[in-house]
Amino acid sequence: MITAESFPTPDLAQRTLDSAALAAARAFAAEQTTVAEMVRRRICDQLADVRSVRVRTAVLQSAYVDVTPLAVVAGHVRLGTPGRSAAARRRPIPGAH
């Protein structure tokens, strides 16, 4: 199981005296946890009876493609990264097509 402890609030996000900003930064861990646990369950269910490396790889790539834009956009909007678009922060899986 994935918990909020898996997503600690970065020190940089805590460098503010704005209580609303601090609360938003800390709440982001809960959002990350929800998505990560959903994806973990989906991957476990889909891989339960699969032995083919090709199919297993496709399941993991699909999960990555589905989740990465959500995480990048949520992080960009919630915590802010001036001067960097969500597209600029997305990292492809090496060798994935």
Beta strands, then each sheet from edge to edge (+ up, - down):
end
